[in-house]
Amino acid sequence: MLEDKNEQRTSLAELGEFGLIKHLTDQVKLTHKSSIKGVGDDAAVLEFKNKQILVTTDLLIEGVHFDLSYMPLKHLGYKAVMVNLSDVYAMNGKATQITVSLAVSNRFPLEAIEELYAGIHLACKTYNVDLIGGDTSSSTKGLLLSITAIGEANKEDIVYRNGAKPNDLIVVTGDLGAAYLGLQVLEREKQVFQANPNAQPELDNYTYLVERQLKPEARKDIPNLLKELDVKPTSMIDISDGLSSEIIHICSQSEVGCNLFEDKFPLDPQVISTCEEFKLDSTTVALSGGEDYELLFTVDTADYPKIKANPHLTVIGHITEKDEGMNLITRGNQKIELTAQGWNAMLK
């Protein structure tokens, strides 16, 4: 886990906007050949030869997307980068650059913003991505963080959401539901702390769940793995809003149906035990939890021998004709229509 230290308090007004930008980006070094010019001019300059360019943006708002009572700023910076890189990997691409835009209220000193950027820089270093620009502004209500990720891919390698076809297999990376349960654990501990500020958080039994919530990892390895396996998905999406929402996106854009099999969902033992403790249904958590940042994709049945033994990949269903609908097949072999009950920021 990352650490969060915030002892000194230097007012951001002491530096001003340009002084703050220089302070936060002074140590940035560009590593990609496509990064011609980064921070320090009117615009960044990129050069991609014979590649298609991928661009994705996410906006994170305090009180809507994160709670700083249990989200350390360093973790927030790291996670904000992951959220965007995940979208690039979901297109079967390679992430190469990010821009960061930040609005902060005067309750945040320089040291707090340094912590936020420490997480951003760590993510860039870990995932080999260049920070090439952005913007800073003041905010009357807390912290707003917007990151844009830029990536590249050969035209023939890009995977969209609309290519799934009947009989394709539905595959998911990693495991499901842990991030949502991590959030439930943190929310519970927050309530305990509010009732008794002297209470110590009890997180020892939930380390995996909490880490999946506070410090998720984007699946940079999957595009490379698929290339090694000589598999090109017919469709792909990342699981940010919940498995049910994401497969519905694929089915809707591909004009197909699907069957997901409850007994095939990959669940970590901590997910199963914590669902029992919280009296939650593990299938509902897997379907609707969100923030897993795993990849969900479909492949032709001919590719099954290439993926069947891989520990990173689990086949959880198959694509059907559109008129068969989008369904969950339960352990009791009942067919239940899938609904999108995942995260929706507009309803928060």
C-alpha positions, 0 to 999 in steps of 0.5 A, spaced: 500 500 500 502 507 498 503 511 504 500 518 505 504 523 509 501 531 510 505 535 516 507 541 513 502 546 510 504 551 505 499 555 502 498 554 494 497 562 494 505 562 495 506 559 489 501 561 484 498 557 478 505 557 474 509 556 480 505 550 482 505 547 475 513 548 475 513 545 482 509 539 481 512 537 474 520 539 475 522 532 475 518 530 469 522 526 464 519 524 457 521 517 455 516 515 449 519 517 442 512 520 440 513 525 446 516 531 442 514 536 447 511 536 454 510 541 459 512 548 459 509 550 452 502 552 450 501 545 447 504 538 448 507 536 441 506 528 439 508 524 433 505 518 432 507 514 425 503 509 422 499 508 428 492 510 430 491 514 436 486 513 442 484 518 447 480 518 453 478 522 459 475 521 466 473 526 471 473 525 478 469 529 483 470 529 491 464 527 494 461 523 488 467 519 486 471 519 492 471 520 499 478 523 502 476 521 509 479 514 507 482 515 500 489 517 501 491 523 496 497 519 494 492 513 492 487 518 489 493 520 484 495 513 482 487 510 482 485 516 477 491 514 472 489 507 472 482 509 471 484 512 464 489 507 462 484 502 463 480 505 457 486 505 453 488 497 454 480 496 453 481 498 446 487 493 445 492 499 445 498 501 449 498 507 453 503 513 452 501 519 455 497 523 460 495 530 462 492 532 468 487 538 470 486 539 477 481 544 481 483 545 489 480 549 494 484 553 499 483 547 504 489 544 501 496 546 502 502 544 497 504 538 501 497 535 500 497 536 492 505 534 492 502 527 495 496 527 490 502 528 484 506 523 488 501 518 486 500 520 479 508 520 478 508 513 481 503 511 476 506 514 470 513 510 472 510 504 473 506 504 467 511 507 463 507 513 461 509 520 460 505 526 463 505 531 458 501 537 461 494 539 464 491 545 468 490 547 475 485 552 478 481 554 484 475 550 486 470 553 491 468 546 493 473 541 494 478 537 489 476 535 482 481 531 478 481 530 470 486 526 467 486 525 459 490 518 457 493 518 450 495 511 447 496 508 440 495 502 436 496 499 430 489 500 426 488 492 425 489 491 433 484 496 435 478 492 439 471 496 439 465 494 443 461 492 437 464 486 434 461 480 438 457 475 434 453 469 436 457 463 439 463 468 441 465 466 448 465 471 454 471 472 457 473 476 464 480 477 466 482 477 474 476 476 479 470 480 480 467 484 486 473 485 490 473 493 489 466 494 491 466 490 498 473 494 499 468 500 499 463 497 503 469 495 509 471 502 508 464 505 509 463 501 515 470 503 518 468 510 517 462 510 521 465 506 526 470 512 527 465 517 526 461 514 532 468 513 536 474 517 534 479 513 538 477 506 535 482 503 531 480 501 524 480 493 523 482 492 516 487 486 517 482 481 514 480 485 508 487 487 505 485 484 498 479 488 498 481 495 500 487 495 496 482 493 490 478 499 492 484 504 494 489 502 489 487 498 483 491 496 477 489 497 470 490 490 466 496 493 461 499 486 461 492 483 457 493 486 450 501 483 450 498 477 453 493 476 447 498 478 442 502 472 445 496 467 445 495 470 437 488 472 440 484 478 437 478 479 441 471 480 437 469 486 442 472 488 449 470 493 454 473 495 461 469 493 468 468 500 471 461 500 472 459 493 474 459 486 469 452 487 468 453 494 465 459 492 461 456 486 458 450 490 456 454 495 453 457 490 448 451 486 447 447 493 445 452 495 440 454 489 437 446 487 437 447 480 440 444 477 446 448 473 451 448 468 457 452 469 463 453 463 468 453 464 475 457 458 477 463 461 472 464 468 476 471 468 478 471 470 486 477 471 491 476 467 497 476 474 501 470 476 496 466 470 498 467 470 506 466 478 506 459 477 502 457 472 507 459 477 513 455 483 510 450 478 508 451 480 501 449 476 495 456 474 491 453 474 484 450 481 485 456 484 488 460 481 481 455 483 477 453 490 479 459 492 484 464 496 479 471 499 479 474 492 478 478 495 472 478 488 469 477 487 462 471 483 459 472 481 452 469 476 447 473 471 442 471 466 437 470 459 439 476 457 435 480 461 440 478 457 446 484 452 446 489 458 446 486 461 452 483 455 456 489 454 461 491 461 462 490 463 469 489 470 468 482 469 463 476 465 465 470 464 460 464 466 464 459 465 458 457 466 451 454 470 446 447 469 443 442 471 438 439 478 439 432 475 440 434 471 446 436 477 450 441 478 455 441 473 461 444 470 467 444 463 468 443 461 475 446 455 479 439 452 479 439 453 471 434 458 472 434 464 466 434 471 469 434 477 465 440 482 466 439 489 468 444 494 469 445 496 476 452 498 476 455 505 478 452 511 475 455 518 477 449 522 475 444 518 480 449 519 486 
